[in-house]
Amino acid sequence: MSELKQKGYSGEFKESAVKLANESKQSIAQSARELGINVNTLYTWIDKYSKPKDPAMKTDEHIYDEVKRLKKELVRVTQERDLLKKAAAYFAKDSG
């Protein structure tokens, strides 16, 4: 029975691969092929090494994305609250 062996890459190699992928004008898939790694592996590294280690060091883009996400969540929660208010009023009127 053959076992799959996982290749080990140094942290330096991973960070260099992420830097290459982010700064290159070519696609992530093409960068992965040139590096001889699986494209999903490169995406995993990009996700891991592109995020700021300290939350206080977030970039403007990360802050913008967070604000955008929170605004969407606020709209959803507000709609949910309004629906629940209407349902409560309906059932209170119906039972009383």
Biopython code that builds the backbone (N, CA, C, O; Angstrom):
import numpy as np
from Bio.PDB.StructureBuilder import StructureBuilder

atoms = [
    (1, "MET", "N", (0.838, -1.166, 0.000)),
    (1, "MET", "CA", (0.000, 0.000, 0.000)),
    (1, "MET", "C", (0.894, 1.243, 0.000)),
    (1, "MET", "O", (1.812, 1.354, 0.812)),
    (2, "SER", "N", (0.622, 2.160, -0.901)),
    (2, "SER", "CA", (1.451, 3.361, -0.948)),
    (2, "SER", "C", (0.830, 4.455, -0.093)),
    (2, "SER", "O", (-0.388, 4.630, -0.055)),
    (3, "GLU", "N", (1.684, 5.169, 0.576)),
    (3, "GLU", "CA", (1.233, 6.271, 1.418)),
    (3, "GLU", "C", (1.579, 7.586, 0.737)),
    (3, "GLU", "O", (2.631, 7.719, 0.112)),
    (4, "LEU", "N", (0.688, 8.546, 0.867)),
    (4, "LEU", "CA", (0.961, 9.869, 0.330)),
    (4, "LEU", "C", (1.874, 10.602, 1.295)),
    (4, "LEU", "O", (1.619, 10.650, 2.499)),
    (5, "LYS", "N", (2.924, 11.163, 0.760)),
    (5, "LYS", "CA", (3.835, 11.931, 1.600)),
    (5, "LYS", "C", (3.609, 13.412, 1.326)),
    (5, "LYS", "O", (3.547, 13.849, 0.177)),
    (6, "GLN", "N", (3.492, 14.149, 2.379)),
    (6, "GLN", "CA", (3.277, 15.577, 2.265)),
    (6, "GLN", "C", (4.635, 16.269, 2.174)),
    (6, "GLN", "O", (5.527, 16.029, 2.987)),
    (7, "LYS", "N", (4.770, 17.131, 1.167)),
    (7, "LYS", "CA", (6.011, 17.884, 1.030)),
    (7, "LYS", "C", (6.063, 18.940, 2.124)),
    (7, "LYS", "O", (5.049, 19.543, 2.473)),
    (8, "GLY", "N", (7.239, 19.149, 2.650)),
    (8, "GLY", "CA", (7.409, 20.189, 3.657)),
    (8, "GLY", "C", (8.066, 21.403, 3.032)),
    (8, "GLY", "O", (9.113, 21.290, 2.394)),
    (9, "TYR", "N", (7.470, 22.534, 3.210)),
    (9, "TYR", "CA", (8.027, 23.774, 2.688)),
    (9, "TYR", "C", (8.360, 24.688, 3.857)),
    (9, "TYR", "O", (7.636, 24.739, 4.851)),
    (10, "SER", "N", (9.454, 25.399, 3.724)),
    (10, "SER", "CA", (9.853, 26.317, 4.791)),
    (10, "SER", "C", (8.921, 27.528, 4.803)),
    (10, "SER", "O", (8.285, 27.856, 3.802)),
    (11, "GLY", "N", (8.860, 28.172, 5.947)),
    (11, "GLY", "CA", (8.060, 29.385, 6.071)),
    (11, "GLY", "C", (8.533, 30.463, 5.114)),
    (11, "GLY", "O", (7.733, 31.226, 4.574)),
    (12, "GLU", "N", (9.846, 30.519, 4.909)),
    (12, "GLU", "CA", (10.420, 31.503, 3.997)),
    (12, "GLU", "C", (9.933, 31.265, 2.571)),
    (12, "GLU", "O", (9.589, 32.208, 1.859)),
    (13, "PHE", "N", (9.906, 29.977, 2.154)),
    (13, "PHE", "CA", (9.430, 29.639, 0.818)),
    (13, "PHE", "C", (7.961, 30.031, 0.667)),
    (13, "PHE", "O", (7.561, 30.597, -0.350)),
    (14, "LYS", "N", (7.165, 29.724, 1.690)),
    (14, "LYS", "CA", (5.735, 30.032, 1.644)),
    (14, "LYS", "C", (5.505, 31.535, 1.516)),
    (14, "LYS", "O", (4.695, 31.980, 0.703)),
    (15, "GLU", "N", (6.224, 32.314, 2.325)),
    (15, "GLU", "CA", (6.070, 33.767, 2.276)),
    (15, "GLU", "C", (6.524, 34.328, 0.932)),
    (15, "GLU", "O", (5.914, 35.259, 0.407)),
    (16, "SER", "N", (7.594, 33.761, 0.376)),
    (16, "SER", "CA", (8.065, 34.199, -0.940)),
    (16, "SER", "C", (7.039, 33.864, -2.017)),
    (16, "SER", "O", (6.804, 34.658, -2.927)),
    (17, "ALA", "N", (6.434, 32.690, -1.907)),
    (17, "ALA", "CA", (5.411, 32.278, -2.873)),
    (17, "ALA", "C", (4.210, 33.217, -2.814)),
    (17, "ALA", "O", (3.664, 33.598, -3.849)),
    (18, "VAL", "N", (3.805, 33.584, -1.615)),
    (18, "VAL", "CA", (2.672, 34.503, -1.443)),
    (18, "VAL", "C", (3.016, 35.869, -2.021)),
    (18, "VAL", "O", (2.196, 36.483, -2.702)),
    (19, "LYS", "N", (4.214, 36.337, -1.752)),
    (19, "LYS", "CA", (4.647, 37.636, -2.271)),
    (19, "LYS", "C", (4.652, 37.623, -3.797)),
    (19, "LYS", "O", (4.191, 38.570, -4.435)),
    (20, "LEU", "N", (5.178, 36.544, -4.375)),
    (20, "LEU", "CA", (5.205, 36.408, -5.830)),
    (20, "LEU", "C", (3.786, 36.421, -6.389)),
    (20, "LEU", "O", (3.504, 37.120, -7.362)),
    (21, "ALA", "N", (2.897, 35.649, -5.776)),
    (21, "ALA", "CA", (1.516, 35.558, -6.259)),
    (21, "ALA", "C", (0.799, 36.903, -6.155)),
    (21, "ALA", "O", (0.045, 37.275, -7.055)),
    (22, "ASN", "N", (1.026, 37.623, -5.078)),
    (22, "ASN", "CA", (0.348, 38.906, -4.872)),
    (22, "ASN", "C", (0.887, 40.014, -5.767)),
    (22, "ASN", "O", (0.136, 40.893, -6.190)),
    (23, "GLU", "N", (2.177, 39.978, -6.055)),
    (23, "GLU", "CA", (2.794, 41.064, -6.818)),
    (23, "GLU", "C", (2.858, 40.788, -8.311)),
    (23, "GLU", "O", (3.094, 41.701, -9.103)),
    (24, "SER", "N", (2.652, 39.547, -8.698)),
    (24, "SER", "CA", (2.743, 39.165, -10.100)),
    (24, "SER", "C", (1.486, 39.573, -10.853)),
    (24, "SER", "O", (0.400, 39.644, -10.278)),
    (25, "LYS", "N", (1.643, 39.838, -12.136)),
    (25, "LYS", "CA", (0.496, 40.173, -12.975)),
    (25, "LYS", "C", (-0.184, 38.915, -13.508)),
    (25, "LYS", "O", (-1.244, 38.992, -14.129)),
    (26, "GLN", "N", (0.426, 37.764, -13.264)),
    (26, "GLN", "CA", (-0.165, 36.511, -13.738)),
    (26, "GLN", "C", (-1.150, 35.961, -12.717)),
    (26, "GLN", "O", (-1.218, 36.435, -11.582)),
    (27, "SER", "N", (-1.908, 34.961, -13.132)),
    (27, "SER", "CA", (-2.923, 34.388, -12.248)),
    (27, "SER", "C", (-2.271, 33.598, -11.117)),
    (27, "SER", "O", (-1.099, 33.229, -11.187)),
    (28, "ILE", "N", (-3.059, 33.348, -10.075)),
    (28, "ILE", "CA", (-2.587, 32.543, -8.946)),
    (28, "ILE", "C", (-2.261, 31.137, -9.440)),
    (28, "ILE", "O", (-1.264, 30.540, -9.032)),
    (29, "ALA", "N", (-3.115, 30.613, -10.324)),
    (29, "ALA", "CA", (-2.895, 29.266, -10.863)),
    (29, "ALA", "C", (-1.562, 29.188, -11.611)),
    (29, "ALA", "O", (-0.821, 28.216, -11.464)),
    (30, "GLN", "N", (-1.261, 30.210, -12.408)),
    (30, "GLN", "CA", (0.001, 30.224, -13.154)),
    (30, "GLN", "C", (1.186, 30.327, -12.194)),
    (30, "GLN", "O", (2.201, 29.658, -12.390)),
    (31, "SER", "N", (1.064, 31.148, -11.174)),
    (31, "SER", "CA", (2.136, 31.260, -10.178)),
    (31, "SER", "C", (2.371, 29.915, -9.499)),
    (31, "SER", "O", (3.515, 29.511, -9.289)),
    (32, "ALA", "N", (1.286, 29.224, -9.157)),
    (32, "ALA", "CA", (1.399, 27.911, -8.506)),
    (32, "ALA", "C", (2.104, 26.918, -9.422)),
    (32, "ALA", "O", (2.967, 26.162, -8.976)),
    (33, "ARG", "N", (1.739, 26.918, -10.700)),
    (33, "ARG", "CA", (2.398, 26.003, -11.657)),
    (33, "ARG", "C", (3.894, 26.287, -11.733)),
    (33, "ARG", "O", (4.707, 25.363, -11.727)),
    (34, "GLU", "N", (4.255, 27.565, -11.804)),
    (34, "GLU", "CA", (5.672, 27.928, -11.890)),
    (34, "GLU", "C", (6.438, 27.503, -10.644)),
    (34, "GLU", "O", (7.610, 27.137, -10.721)),
    (35, "LEU", "N", (5.773, 27.554, -9.501)),
    (35, "LEU", "CA", (6.416, 27.162, -8.246)),
    (35, "LEU", "C", (6.385, 25.653, -8.028)),
    (35, "LEU", "O", (7.073, 25.135, -7.149)),
    (36, "GLY", "N", (5.584, 24.945, -8.832)),
    (36, "GLY", "CA", (5.490, 23.494, -8.693)),
    (36, "GLY", "C", (4.661, 23.063, -7.497)),
    (36, "GLY", "O", (4.912, 22.017, -6.898)),
    (37, "ILE", "N", (3.667, 23.880, -7.152)),
    (37, "ILE", "CA", (2.802, 23.540, -6.021)),
    (37, "ILE", "C", (1.348, 23.545, -6.474)),
    (37, "ILE", "O", (1.014, 24.111, -7.515)),
    (38, "ASN", "N", (0.499, 22.919, -5.697)),
    (38, "ASN", "CA", (-0.926, 22.873, -5.982)),
    (38, "ASN", "C", (-1.524, 24.259, -5.777)),
    (38, "ASN", "O", (-1.156, 24.970, -4.843)),
    (39, "VAL", "N", (-2.441, 24.633, -6.652)),
    (39, "VAL", "CA", (-3.046, 25.963, -6.564)),
    (39, "VAL", "C", (-3.797, 26.147, -5.241)),
    (39, "VAL", "O", (-3.796, 27.242, -4.679)),
    (40, "ASN", "N", (-4.436, 25.086, -4.743)),
    (40, "ASN", "CA", (-5.144, 25.193, -3.463)),
    (40, "ASN", "C", (-4.172, 25.426, -2.309)),
    (40, "ASN", "O", (-4.487, 26.136, -1.354)),
    (41, "THR", "N", (-3.002, 24.828, -2.407)),
    (41, "THR", "CA", (-1.972, 25.045, -1.392)),
    (41, "THR", "C", (-1.565, 26.516, -1.379)),
    (41, "THR", "O", (-1.427, 27.125, -0.318)),
    (42, "LEU", "N", (-1.375, 27.076, -2.570)),
    (42, "LEU", "CA", (-0.986, 28.484, -2.659)),
    (42, "LEU", "C", (-2.087, 29.388, -2.102)),
    (42, "LEU", "O", (-1.798, 30.355, -1.397)),
    (43, "TYR", "N", (-3.334, 29.081, -2.414)),
    (43, "TYR", "CA", (-4.434, 29.880, -1.858)),
    (43, "TYR", "C", (-4.450, 29.807, -0.330)),
    (43, "TYR", "O", (-4.713, 30.807, 0.339)),
    (44, "THR", "N", (-4.172, 28.633, 0.216)),
    (44, "THR", "CA", (-4.118, 28.473, 1.676)),
    (44, "THR", "C", (-3.017, 29.348, 2.259)),
    (44, "THR", "O", (-3.219, 30.027, 3.266)),
    (45, "TRP", "N", (-1.860, 29.327, 1.624)),
    (45, "TRP", "CA", (-0.743, 30.150, 2.096)),
    (45, "TRP", "C", (-1.080, 31.633, 1.988)),
    (45, "TRP", "O", (-0.769, 32.406, 2.894)),
    (46, "ILE", "N", (-1.716, 32.037, 0.885)),
    (46, "ILE", "CA", (-2.091, 33.440, 0.708)),
    (46, "ILE", "C", (-3.018, 33.867, 1.835)),
    (46, "ILE", "O", (-2.860, 34.945, 2.410)),
    (47, "ASP", "N", (-3.986, 33.014, 2.145)),
    (47, "ASP", "CA", (-4.919, 33.321, 3.228)),
    (47, "ASP", "C", (-4.188, 33.447, 4.560)),
    (47, "ASP", "O", (-4.478, 34.344, 5.352)),
    (48, "LYS", "N", (-3.248, 32.552, 4.800)),
    (48, "LYS", "CA", (-2.536, 32.539, 6.078)),
    (48, "LYS", "C", (-1.530, 33.686, 6.200)),
    (48, "LYS", "O", (-1.475, 34.352, 7.234)),
    (49, "TYR", "N", (-0.746, 33.915, 5.168)),
    (49, "TYR", "CA", (0.360, 34.867, 5.266)),
    (49, "TYR", "C", (-0.015, 36.293, 4.856)),
    (49, "TYR", "O", (0.766, 37.214, 5.091)),
    (50, "SER", "N", (-1.176, 36.498, 4.256)),
    (50, "SER", "CA", (-1.569, 37.842, 3.853)),
    (50, "SER", "C", (-2.306, 38.582, 4.954)),
    (50, "SER", "O", (-2.392, 39.810, 4.924)),
    (51, "LYS", "N", (-2.837, 37.854, 5.922)),
    (51, "LYS", "CA", (-3.577, 38.486, 7.007)),
    (51, "LYS", "C", (-2.604, 39.100, 8.012)),
    (51, "LYS", "O", (-1.575, 38.506, 8.333)),
    (52, "PRO", "N", (-2.934, 40.280, 8.500)),
    (52, "PRO", "CA", (-2.069, 40.877, 9.520)),
    (52, "PRO", "C", (-2.069, 40.031, 10.792)),
    (52, "PRO", "O", (-3.113, 39.543, 11.225)),
    (53, "LYS", "N", (-0.898, 39.865, 11.378)),
    (53, "LYS", "CA", (-0.776, 39.055, 12.588)),
    (53, "LYS", "C", (-1.387, 39.769, 13.794)),
    (53, "LYS", "O", (-1.925, 39.127, 14.697)),
    (54, "ASP", "N", (-1.302, 41.081, 13.800)),
    (54, "ASP", "CA", (-1.839, 41.884, 14.896)),
    (54, "ASP", "C", (-3.101, 42.595, 14.402)),
    (54, "ASP", "O", (-3.036, 43.347, 13.430)),
    (55, "PRO", "N", (-4.238, 42.373, 15.048)),
    (55, "PRO", "CA", (-5.466, 43.021, 14.590)),
    (55, "PRO", "C", (-5.359, 44.542, 14.521)),
    (55, "PRO", "O", (-6.058, 45.173, 13.727)),
    (56, "ALA", "N", (-4.511, 45.127, 15.325)),
    (56, "ALA", "CA", (-4.338, 46.576, 15.303)),
    (56, "ALA", "C", (-3.611, 47.032, 14.042)),
    (56, "ALA", "O", (-3.630, 48.218, 13.712)),
    (57, "MET", "N", (-2.972, 46.102, 13.336)),
    (57, "MET", "CA", (-2.197, 46.436, 12.148)),
    (57, "MET", "C", (-2.982, 46.183, 10.857)),
    (57, "MET", "O", (-2.379, 46.000, 9.799)),
    (58, "LYS", "N", (-4.301, 46.170, 10.927)),
    (58, "LYS", "CA", (-5.121, 45.907, 9.744)),
    (58, "LYS", "C", (-4.910, 47.007, 8.711)),
    (58, "LYS", "O", (-4.733, 48.178, 9.049)),
    (59, "THR", "N", (-4.933, 46.602, 7.448)),
    (59, "THR", "CA", (-4.796, 47.575, 6.367)),
    (59, "THR", "C", (-6.144, 48.225, 6.110)),
    (59, "THR", "O", (-7.174, 47.764, 6.602)),
    (60, "ASP", "N", (-6.126, 49.285, 5.345)),
    (60, "ASP", "CA", (-7.365, 49.971, 4.996)),
    (60, "ASP", "C", (-8.323, 49.022, 4.285)),
    (60, "ASP", "O", (-9.533, 49.082, 4.501)),
    (61, "GLU", "N", (-7.786, 48.148, 3.439)),
    (61, "GLU", "CA", (-8.632, 47.205, 2.705)),
    (61, "GLU", "C", (-9.335, 46.248, 3.663)),
    (61, "GLU", "O", (-10.520, 45.960, 3.498)),
    (62, "HIS", "N", (-8.609, 45.760, 4.658)),
    (62, "HIS", "CA", (-9.222, 44.866, 5.641)),
    (62, "HIS", "C", (-10.309, 45.598, 6.429)),
    (62, "HIS", "O", (-11.366, 45.035, 6.715)),
    (63, "ILE", "N", (-10.042, 46.841, 6.770)),
    (63, "ILE", "CA", (-11.020, 47.635, 7.512)),
    (63, "ILE", "C", (-12.248, 47.888, 6.641)),
    (63, "ILE", "O", (-13.378, 47.789, 7.120)),
    (64, "TYR", "N", (-12.036, 48.211, 5.372)),
    (64, "TYR", "CA", (-13.140, 48.433, 4.440)),
    (64, "TYR", "C", (-13.993, 47.175, 4.320)),
    (64, "TYR", "O", (-15.221, 47.253, 4.371)),
    (65, "ASP", "N", (-13.355, 46.017, 4.162)),
    (65, "ASP", "CA", (-14.083, 44.748, 4.061)),
    (65, "ASP", "C", (-14.886, 44.469, 5.324)),
    (65, "ASP", "O", (-16.019, 43.992, 5.253)),
    (66, "GLU", "N", (-14.304, 44.764, 6.469)),
    (66, "GLU", "CA", (-14.993, 44.537, 7.741)),
    (66, "GLU", "C", (-16.207, 45.463, 7.871)),
    (66, "GLU", "O", (-17.269, 45.028, 8.317)),
    (67, "VAL", "N", (-16.061, 46.721, 7.488)),
    (67, "VAL", "CA", (-17.180, 47.667, 7.542)),
    (67, "VAL", "C", (-18.290, 47.214, 6.599)),
    (67, "VAL", "O", (-19.469, 47.255, 6.951)),
    (68, "LYS", "N", (-17.912, 46.787, 5.416)),
    (68, "LYS", "CA", (-18.886, 46.304, 4.431)),
    (68, "LYS", "C", (-19.654, 45.097, 4.978)),
    (68, "LYS", "O", (-20.876, 45.026, 4.847)),
    (69, "ARG", "N", (-18.947, 44.166, 5.581)),
    (69, "ARG", "CA", (-19.574, 42.974, 6.151)),
    (69, "ARG", "C", (-20.521, 43.357, 7.287)),
    (69, "ARG", "O", (-21.632, 42.836, 7.383)),
    (70, "LEU", "N", (-20.070, 44.271, 8.142)),
    (70, "LEU", "CA", (-20.896, 44.689, 9.274)),
    (70, "LEU", "C", (-22.149, 45.442, 8.827)),
    (70, "LEU", "O", (-23.206, 45.303, 9.443)),
    (71, "LYS", "N", (-22.039, 46.235, 7.764)),
    (71, "LYS", "CA", (-23.217, 46.938, 7.246)),
    (71, "LYS", "C", (-24.250, 45.943, 6.723)),
    (71, "LYS", "O", (-25.448, 46.104, 6.958)),
    (72, "LYS", "N", (-23.787, 44.919, 6.016)),
    (72, "LYS", "CA", (-24.706, 43.888, 5.521)),
    (72, "LYS", "C", (-25.383, 43.172, 6.684)),
    (72, "LYS", "O", (-26.586, 42.914, 6.653)),
    (73, "GLU", "N", (-24.604, 42.858, 7.697)),
    (73, "GLU", "CA", (-25.158, 42.181, 8.865)),
    (73, "GLU", "C", (-26.173, 43.080, 9.574)),
    (73, "GLU", "O", (-27.204, 42.597, 10.040)),
    (74, "LEU", "N", (-25.892, 44.372, 9.660)),
    (74, "LEU", "CA", (-26.813, 45.313, 10.297)),
    (74, "LEU", "C", (-28.139, 45.359, 9.549)),
    (74, "LEU", "O", (-29.201, 45.362, 10.173)),
    (75, "VAL", "N", (-28.091, 45.394, 8.227)),
    (75, "VAL", "CA", (-29.317, 45.400, 7.425)),
    (75, "VAL", "C", (-30.121, 44.133, 7.697)),
    (75, "VAL", "O", (-31.335, 44.195, 7.895)),
    (76, "ARG", "N", (-29.451, 42.992, 7.708)),
    (76, "ARG", "CA", (-30.132, 41.716, 7.938)),
    (76, "ARG", "C", (-30.772, 41.678, 9.324)),
    (76, "ARG", "O", (-31.930, 41.283, 9.465)),
    (77, "VAL", "N", (-30.034, 42.083, 10.330)),
    (77, "VAL", "CA", (-30.539, 42.045, 11.708)),
    (77, "VAL", "C", (-31.689, 43.039, 11.886)),
    (77, "VAL", "O", (-32.654, 42.746, 12.592)),
    (78, "THR", "N", (-31.597, 44.203, 11.256)),
    (78, "THR", "CA", (-32.671, 45.195, 11.338)),
    (78, "THR", "C", (-33.946, 44.655, 10.697)),
    (78, "THR", "O", (-35.035, 44.813, 11.250)),
    (79, "GLN", "N", (-33.812, 44.019, 9.532)),
    (79, "GLN", "CA", (-34.978, 43.425, 8.873)),
    (79, "GLN", "C", (-35.586, 42.320, 9.735)),
    (79, "GLN", "O", (-36.806, 42.202, 9.844)),
    (80, "GLU", "N", (-34.734, 41.529, 10.330)),
    (80, "GLU", "CA", (-35.199, 40.450, 11.204)),
    (80, "GLU", "C", (-35.962, 41.024, 12.402)),
    (80, "GLU", "O", (-37.026, 40.522, 12.763)),
    (81, "ARG", "N", (-35.419, 42.064, 13.008)),
    (81, "ARG", "CA", (-36.066, 42.712, 14.148)),
    (81, "ARG", "C", (-37.428, 43.270, 13.769)),
    (81, "ARG", "O", (-38.405, 43.087, 14.495)),
    (82, "ASP", "N", (-37.493, 43.957, 12.618)),
    (82, "ASP", "CA", (-38.759, 44.539, 12.170)),
    (82, "ASP", "C", (-39.806, 43.460, 11.905)),
    (82, "ASP", "O", (-40.981, 43.635, 12.230)),
    (83, "LEU", "N", (-39.381, 42.360, 11.321)),
    (83, "LEU", "CA", (-40.298, 41.249, 11.067)),
    (83, "LEU", "C", (-40.823, 40.669, 12.380)),
    (83, "LEU", "O", (-42.010, 40.368, 12.503)),
    (84, "LEU", "N", (-39.943, 40.516, 13.343)),
    (84, "LEU", "CA", (-40.363, 39.986, 14.644)),
    (84, "LEU", "C", (-41.319, 40.942, 15.358)),
    (84, "LEU", "O", (-42.252, 40.496, 16.027)),
    (85, "LYS", "N", (-41.095, 42.253, 15.222)),
    (85, "LYS", "CA", (-42.007, 43.237, 15.813)),
    (85, "LYS", "C", (-43.402, 43.103, 15.206)),
    (85, "LYS", "O", (-44.406, 43.113, 15.918)),
    (86, "LYS", "N", (-43.446, 42.978, 13.872)),
    (86, "LYS", "CA", (-44.735, 42.841, 13.189)),
    (86, "LYS", "C", (-45.428, 41.547, 13.597)),
    (86, "LYS", "O", (-46.639, 41.530, 13.818)),
    (87, "ALA", "N", (-44.668, 40.473, 13.697)),
    (87, "ALA", "CA", (-45.245, 39.184, 14.096)),
    (87, "ALA", "C", (-45.776, 39.257, 15.520)),
    (87, "ALA", "O", (-46.852, 38.730, 15.803)),
    (88, "ALA", "N", (-45.046, 39.896, 16.413)),
    (88, "ALA", "CA", (-45.485, 40.025, 17.807)),
    (88, "ALA", "C", (-46.765, 40.854, 17.881)),
    (88, "ALA", "O", (-47.680, 40.514, 18.631)),
    (89, "ALA", "N", (-46.837, 41.937, 17.110)),
    (89, "ALA", "CA", (-48.036, 42.779, 17.101)),
    (89, "ALA", "C", (-49.223, 42.005, 16.540)),
    (89, "ALA", "O", (-50.333, 42.113, 17.062)),
    (90, "TYR", "N", (-49.004, 41.234, 15.493)),
    (90, "TYR", "CA", (-50.072, 40.436, 14.884)),
    (90, "TYR", "C", (-50.619, 39.416, 15.872)),
    (90, "TYR", "O", (-51.833, 39.301, 16.037)),
    (91, "PHE", "N", (-49.739, 38.683, 16.524)),
    (91, "PHE", "CA", (-50.187, 37.651, 17.458)),
    (91, "PHE", "C", (-50.805, 38.259, 18.725)),
    (91, "PHE", "O", (-51.709, 37.666, 19.313)),
    (92, "ALA", "N", (-50.329, 39.424, 19.144)),
    (92, "ALA", "CA", (-50.907, 40.093, 20.312)),
    (92, "ALA", "C", (-52.325, 40.562, 19.994)),
    (92, "ALA", "O", (-53.221, 40.457, 20.831)),
    (93, "LYS", "N", (-52.523, 41.078, 18.785)),
    (93, "LYS", "CA", (-53.842, 41.544, 18.353)),
    (93, "LYS", "C", (-54.791, 40.352, 18.182)),
    (93, "LYS", "O", (-55.968, 40.426, 18.534)),
    (94, "ASP", "N", (-54.262, 39.260, 17.637)),
    (94, "ASP", "CA", (-55.056, 38.066, 17.365)),
    (94, "ASP", "C", (-55.524, 37.392, 18.655)),
    (94, "ASP", "O", (-56.638, 36.872, 18.709)),
    (95, "SER", "N", (-54.691, 37.396, 19.686)),
    (95, "SER", "CA", (-55.039, 36.714, 20.941)),
    (95, "SER", "C", (-55.786, 37.621, 21.917)),
    (95, "SER", "O", (-56.362, 37.126, 22.886)),
    (96, "GLY", "N", (-55.793, 38.900, 21.694)),
    (96, "GLY", "CA", (-56.353, 39.821, 22.674)),
    (96, "GLY", "C", (-57.605, 40.400, 22.263)),
    (96, "GLY", "O", (-58.188, 41.197, 22.998)),
]
sb = StructureBuilder()
sb.init_structure("model")
sb.init_model(0)
sb.init_chain("A")
sb.init_seg("    ")
for serial, (resi, resn, name, xyz) in enumerate(atoms, 1):
    if name == "N":
        sb.init_residue(resn, " ", resi, " ")
    sb.init_atom(name, np.array(xyz, "f"), 0.0, 1.0, " ", f" {name:<3s}", serial, name[0])
structure = sb.get_structure()
